């Protein structure tokens, strides 16, 4: 049952992650376009010195005039990216991001707890008939693995709840793997 609950929550995290990636892709595309303008100027100048035509001279000069502006814009974009502008835009556009992560983590945690109980019951049934006590059953690799999964998700939930707004989305990858 919890498995069905987690699918919409995880899908929503994926949607938000796609939105975050789209914001970064937008900035990458801007930088790419500016870089093309800068490189286009050099190509236009090289072309002019092979043709020596008036039209190619004007084309090279026009492109050359754009270079300093393109370099300045590229620098400003890089500075804004380093200062966290894409992440800030993501947070502004998705103020519910933390709640979405908490919801998805709660669903994953419910799944992990159900799995732990299923594994524990199975191991108890399998091993108690062979003379193992509850402590030995709890120490079985299958039970330990299931318990560690629950504990890891509990820690993740606490990180999502406690992390500052600027870094909370860094926890999304743990839910999507």
C-alpha positions in Angstrom: 0.0 0.0 0.0 2.7 2.5 0.9 4.4 1.7 -2.4 1.4 3.1 -4.3 1.5 6.2 -2.0 5.1 6.9 -2.8 4.8 6.9 -6.6 3.0 10.3 -6.8 5.4 11.8 -4.3 8.5 10.6 -6.1 7.0 11.7 -9.4 6.5 15.2 -8.0 10.2 15.3 -6.8 11.2 14.2 -10.3 9.1 17.0 -11.8 10.6 19.6 -9.5 14.1 18.3 -10.3 13.4 18.6 -14.0 12.2 22.2 -13.4 15.5 22.9 -11.5 17.5 21.4 -14.4 15.6 23.5 -16.9 16.6 26.6 -15.0 20.2 25.6 -15.2 19.8 24.6 -18.9 18.5 28.1 -19.6 21.6 29.7 -18.1 23.8 27.3 -19.9 22.1 28.1 -23.2 22.6 31.8 -22.6 26.3 31.3 -22.0 26.6 29.1 -25.0 25.0 31.8 -27.2 27.3 34.5 -25.8 30.3 32.2 -26.5 29.1 31.7 -30.0 29.0 35.5 -30.5 32.5 35.8 -29.2 33.8 33.0 -31.5 31.8 34.3 -34.4 33.7 37.5 -34.3 37.0 35.7 -34.7 35.6 33.7 -37.6 34.3 36.8 -39.3 37.7 38.5 -39.0 39.4 35.4 -40.5 36.9 35.3 -43.3 37.4 39.0 -44.1 41.2 38.6 -44.4 40.6 35.9 -47.0 38.1 37.9 -49.1 39.0 41.6 -48.5 35.5 42.6 -49.4 33.7 45.6 -48.0 30.7 43.5 -46.9 32.9 41.0 -45.0 34.7 43.9 -43.4 31.5 45.4 -42.2 30.3 42.0 -41.0 33.5 41.5 -39.1 33.3 45.0 -37.5 29.7 44.5 -36.5 30.5 41.2 -34.8 33.6 42.7 -33.2 31.4 45.4 -31.6 29.4 42.7 -30.0 32.3 40.9 -28.4 33.0 43.2 -25.4 29.3 43.2 -24.5 29.1 39.4 -24.9 32.2 39.0 -22.7 30.8 41.3 -20.1 27.5 39.5 -20.1 29.2 36.1 -19.9 31.2 37.3 -16.9 28.0 38.6 -15.2 26.2 35.4 -15.9 29.0 33.3 -14.4 29.0 35.5 -11.3 25.3 35.2 -10.9 25.4 31.4 -11.3 28.2 31.2 -8.7 26.1 33.4 -6.4 23.3 30.9 -6.6 20.8 32.7 -8.9 19.5 29.5 -10.6 18.9 27.9 -7.2 17.3 31.0 -5.9 14.9 31.2 -8.9 14.1 27.5 -8.4 13.2 28.2 -4.7 11.1 31.2 -5.7 9.2 29.3 -8.3 8.8 26.2 -6.0 8.2 27.4 -2.4 6.7 24.0 -1.6 10.0 22.1 -2.4 10.8 21.2 1.2 7.2 19.9 1.8 7.5 17.8 -1.4 10.7 16.3 -0.2 9.3 15.5 3.2 6.2 13.9 1.6 8.3 11.8 -0.6 10.6 10.8 2.2 7.7 9.9 4.5 6.3 7.6 1.7 9.7 6.0 1.2 10.1 5.6 4.9 6.7 3.9 5.2 7.8 1.5 2.4 11.1 0.8 4.2 9.3 0.2 7.5 6.8 -2.2 5.8 9.8 -4.0 4.2 11.6 -4.2 7.5 8.5 -5.8 9.2 8.1 -8.2 6.3 11.8 -9.2 6.4 11.8 -9.5 10.2 8.6 -11.7 10.1 10.1 -13.8 7.4 13.4 -14.2 9.2 11.7 -14.9 12.5 9.6 -17.7 10.9 12.6 -19.1 9.1 15.2 -18.9 11.9 13.1 -19.4 15.1 12.4 -23.0 14.1 16.1 -23.6 13.9 16.7 -22.5 17.5 17.7 -18.9 16.9 16.6 -16.3 19.5 15.2 -12.9 18.7 18.7 -11.2 19.2 20.2 -13.6 16.7 17.4 -13.0 14.3 17.8 -9.2 14.6 21.5 -9.7 13.7 20.7 -11.6 10.5 22.1 -9.8 7.4 18.6 -9.4 5.8 17.1 -7.8 9.0 20.2 -5.6 9.4 20.0 -4.4 5.8 16.3 -3.6 6.1 16.8 -1.8 9.5 19.7 0.2 8.0 17.4 1.3 5.1 14.8 2.6 7.7 17.5 4.4 9.7 19.0 6.0 6.6 15.6 7.3 5.6 14.9 8.6 9.1 18.2 10.5 8.9 17.3 11.8 5.5 14.0 13.0 6.8 15.7 14.9 9.6 18.1 16.5 7.1 15.2 17.6 4.9 13.4 19.0 7.9 16.5 20.8 9.3 18.5 21.9 6.3 18.4 25.6 5.3 16.3 26.6 2.4 19.4 27.2 0.3 20.5 23.6 0.5 17.4 21.5 1.2 17.0 20.5 -2.4 20.4 18.8 -2.4 18.6 15.9 -0.6 16.4 15.2 -3.7 19.0 12.9 -5.3 18.8 10.6 -2.3 15.1 10.1 -2.8 15.4 9.6 -6.6 18.0 6.9 -6.5 
